[in-house]
Amino acid sequence: MPLNYDVLILDLDGTVYLDGKPIRNIVNQLNSFVEDKGEVFYLSNNTSVSRYDYLHKLNKLGLKTTIDQIISPSIVAGEHLTKNVGSKGYIVGTEALIEELSNAYGIVHNYDESNFVLIGFDKEVTYEKLQRACELINGGVPYYVTHVDLACPSELGPIPDCGSIATLIKAVTQKDFKDHFGKPSLLMANYLHKVIHNIDQKRCLFAGDRLYTDIALGNLMKIDTLLVFSGATTKENYQSSPNNKPAFVADTLSEFLDSL
């Protein structure tokens, strides 16, 4: 197991699993890492489900995980919005996101008295939601996005993600979002630094399947990064991209862990 690292920060879809199926022997490898006193944090930009949904999913896959190990843009969004913007906002997101923000941070999903508009990865999106969001933004209400991913990987190819919805909103309103809360935002980097503040950064690894989110965030945090080719990024994409180069590349996270 990876004695080189004490902490692993891992993307989920495309890195640990794809379409809900574990990639190679990753479940046993990560459980062994935890048993050897390593720490694992799972960081997904996907806000269409709650952190507790992720906890249930990972436990069902056999991963020994607690809620404190699961990090989502919803945490960063909840803290930032309530402290700096307000507790009432119009949310283009799933019921799971709305409920999580309400339960954890007291944020009220509200159209008439909105301090902000929040755009998430909304698999329940409707034209009415988009129309109401644009109405508020046209009227001067600032908007934020949970994360900037344009597409979400699947076995049948990429599907629209939060960044695509935000691109539509920007094209209609001609206004850009104020900030975002997921990978690779500075807000998320600052949150992660608080989580691992007592750990030597040289002994932390960030692994993911996207250059412009996972690798960009790991590089921003100045920790080792691993790009895997089991999700969104292909070897061809990687070779043609000049930005956000990782420290390591591998076909899968499982293969990389085997090599250490």
C-alpha positions in Angstrom: 0.0 0.0 0.0 1.0 3.6 -0.6 3.4 4.3 2.3 4.4 7.5 0.4 1.1 9.2 1.5 -0.8 9.7 4.7 -3.8 11.3 3.0 -5.7 10.6 -0.2 -8.2 13.2 -1.6 -10.1 11.3 -4.2 -12.6 12.3 -6.9 -15.4 9.7 -7.1 -17.1 9.2 -10.5 -14.5 8.3 -13.1 -11.8 7.7 -10.4 -13.2 5.4 -7.7 -16.1 4.1 -9.7 -17.8 4.6 -13.0 -21.6 4.5 -13.2 -21.6 3.2 -9.7 -19.3 0.2 -10.4 -15.9 0.1 -8.5 -12.9 0.4 -10.8 -10.7 -2.7 -10.5 -9.7 -3.6 -6.9 -10.1 -0.1 -5.5 -12.5 -1.0 -2.6 -10.0 -3.5 -1.0 -7.1 -1.1 -1.6 -8.7 1.9 0.0 -9.9 -0.2 3.0 -6.4 -1.5 3.5 -5.0 2.1 3.3 -7.5 3.2 6.1 -6.6 0.1 8.2 -2.9 1.1 7.9 -3.9 4.5 9.5 -4.2 6.4 6.3 -6.9 9.0 5.8 -9.2 9.2 2.7 -11.4 12.1 1.8 -13.9 11.7 -1.1 -14.5 14.9 -3.0 -17.1 15.0 -5.7 -18.4 18.1 -7.6 -21.7 16.3 -8.1 -24.4 18.1 -6.0 -27.4 16.3 -7.5 -27.3 14.0 -4.5 -26.5 14.7 -0.8 -23.4 13.7 1.2 -25.5 11.2 3.0 -26.5 9.7 -0.3 -22.8 9.3 -1.1 -22.2 7.8 2.4 -24.8 5.1 1.7 -23.5 4.5 -1.8 -19.8 4.1 -0.7 -20.8 1.9 2.3 -22.9 -0.3 0.0 -19.8 -0.7 -2.3 -17.9 -1.9 0.8 -15.8 1.2 1.5 -15.3 1.9 5.2 -16.4 5.5 5.2 -17.9 8.1 7.5 -19.8 11.3 6.7 -16.8 13.4 7.7 -14.8 11.9 4.9 -17.2 13.1 2.2 -16.7 16.6 0.8 -19.1 18.4 -1.6 -19.4 21.9 -2.9 -22.6 22.1 -0.9 -20.5 22.4 2.3 -18.5 25.3 0.9 -21.6 26.9 -0.6 -23.6 26.7 2.6 -20.8 28.3 4.7 -20.0 31.0 2.2 -23.5 32.1 1.4 -24.8 32.2 4.9 -21.8 34.2 6.1 -21.4 36.6 3.2 -24.6 36.8 1.1 -27.7 35.7 3.0 -29.8 32.7 3.9 -32.6 33.1 1.3 -31.9 32.2 -2.3 -33.4 30.6 -5.5 -31.8 27.3 -6.1 -31.7 25.6 -9.5 -30.9 22.2 -8.0 -32.3 18.8 -7.0 -34.5 18.4 -4.0 -31.6 16.6 -2.4 -29.4 19.8 -2.7 -32.2 22.1 -1.5 -32.8 19.8 1.5 -29.1 19.5 2.4 -28.6 23.3 2.4 -31.7 23.8 4.4 -30.9 21.2 7.1 -27.2 22.0 7.5 -27.2 25.7 7.0 -30.7 27.0 7.3 -30.8 28.2 3.7 -34.3 28.9 2.5 -35.2 28.2 -1.1 -37.1 31.3 -2.0 -37.9 33.2 -5.1 -39.6 36.4 -3.8 -36.9 37.4 -1.3 -33.7 36.0 -2.9 -30.3 37.2 -1.9 -28.7 35.0 -4.5 -29.3 32.4 -7.2 -27.4 29.1 -6.9 -27.0 26.8 -9.9 -26.3 23.2 -9.2 -26.1 19.9 -11.2 -29.8 19.7 -11.6 -31.1 16.4 -13.0 -34.6 17.7 -12.2 -34.2 20.9 -14.2 -37.2 22.4 -15.9 -37.8 25.4 -18.1 -39.6 27.1 -15.3 -36.6 26.9 -13.0 -34.3 28.3 -15.7 -36.8 31.1 -16.4 -37.1 32.1 -12.8 -33.4 32.1 -12.3 -32.9 34.3 -15.3 -35.6 36.7 -14.1 -33.8 37.2 -10.8 -30.4 37.6 -12.4 -31.8 40.0 -14.9 -33.1 42.0 -12.0 -29.6 42.2 -10.4 -29.6 39.2 -8.0 -26.0 37.7 -8.0 -25.7 34.1 -9.0 -23.2 31.4 -8.0 -22.6 27.9 -9.3 -21.8 24.8 -7.2 -19.1 23.7 -9.7 -17.9 24.3 -13.2 -17.9 20.8 -14.7 -19.4 21.0 -18.2 -20.1 17.3 -18.4 -20.5 14.3 -16.1 -18.9 10.9 -17.3 -21.1 7.9 -17.9 -20.6 4.5 -19.6 -22.5 6.0 -22.6 -20.4 9.1 -22.8 -20.6 12.6 -21.2 -23.9 14.0 -20.1 -24.7 17.7 -19.2 -23.4 18.9 -15.8 -23.6 22.2 -13.8 -21.2 24.1 -16.0 -23.4 23.5 -19.0 -26.5 24.9 -17.2 -24.4 27.9 -16.1 -23.3 28.5 -19.7 -26.9 28.6 -20.8 -27.7 31.1 -17.9 -24.8 33.3 -18.9 -25.7 33.2 -22.6 -29.3 34.3 -21.8 -28.5 37.0 -19.1 -25.1 38.2 -20.4 -23.9 38.1 -16.8 -21.3 35.8 -15.3 -21.5 34.0 -12.0 -19.9 35.6 -8.9 -18.1 32.6 -7.7 -18.1 28.8 -7.6 -17.7 26.4 -4.7 -16.3 23.1 -6.1 -13.1 22.0 -7.7 -11.0 24.0 -8.6 -12.1 27.1 -6.7 -10.0 28.9 -4.1 -12.9 28.5 -1.7 -12.7 24.7 -2.0 -8.9 24.8 -1.7 -9.2 26.9 1.5 -11.8 24.4 2.9 -9.5 21.4 2.2 -6.5 23.1 3.8 -8.6 23.5 7.0 -9.5 19.8 6.8 -5.8 18.6 6.4 -4.2 21.5 8.3 -2.1 19.2 10.6 -0.9 16.9 7.8 2.4 17.3 5.9 1.3 18.4 2.4 4.2 16.4 0.9 2.3 13.3 2.1 -1.0 14.2 0.5 -2.2 13.0 -2.9 -5.1 14.4 -5.0 -6.4 11.9 -7.6 -9.0 12.6 -10.3 -10.0 12.2 -13.9 -10.2 15.9 -15.0 -7.4 18.3 -15.7 -9.4 21.5 -15.3 -11.0 20.6 -11.9 -9.2 17.8 -10.0 -5.6 18.4 -11.2 -6.1 22.2 -11.2 -7.3 22.1 -7.5 -4.5 19.7 -6.4 -1.9 22.0 -8.0 -3.5 25.0 -6.4 -3.1 23.3 -3.0 0.5 22.5 -3.9 0.1 18.7 -3.2 0.9 15.8 -5.5 -1.6 15.1 -8.2 -2.6 12.0 -10.1 -4.6 12.0 -13.4 -6.4 8.8 -14.2 -7.7 7.8 -17.6 -10.7 5.9 -16.3 -13.2 8.8 -16.6 -13.5 12.1 -18.4 -9.9 12.5 -19.6 -8.4 10.3 -22.3 -4.7 9.9 -23.1 -5.3 11.9 -26.3 -7.0 14.8 -24.4 -4.1 14.8 -21.9 -1.4 14.9 -24.5 -3.0 17.8 -26.3 -3.6 19.9 -23.2 -0.8 22.3 -22.1 -2.4 23.2 -18.8 -2.7 21.7 -15.3 -0.2 19.0 -15.7 -0.3 16.3 -13.0 2.6 14.9 -11.1 1.6 11.4 -12.1 -0.7 9.7 -14.7 -2.1 6.2 -14.7 -4.9 4.2 -16.4 -6.7 3.8 -13.0 -6.2 4.8 -9.4 -6.1 1.1 -8.5 -3.2 0.6 -10.9 -1.3 3.5 -9.4 -1.8 2.2 -5.8 -0.5 -1.2 -6.9 2.7 0.5 -8.2 3.6 2.1 -4.9 
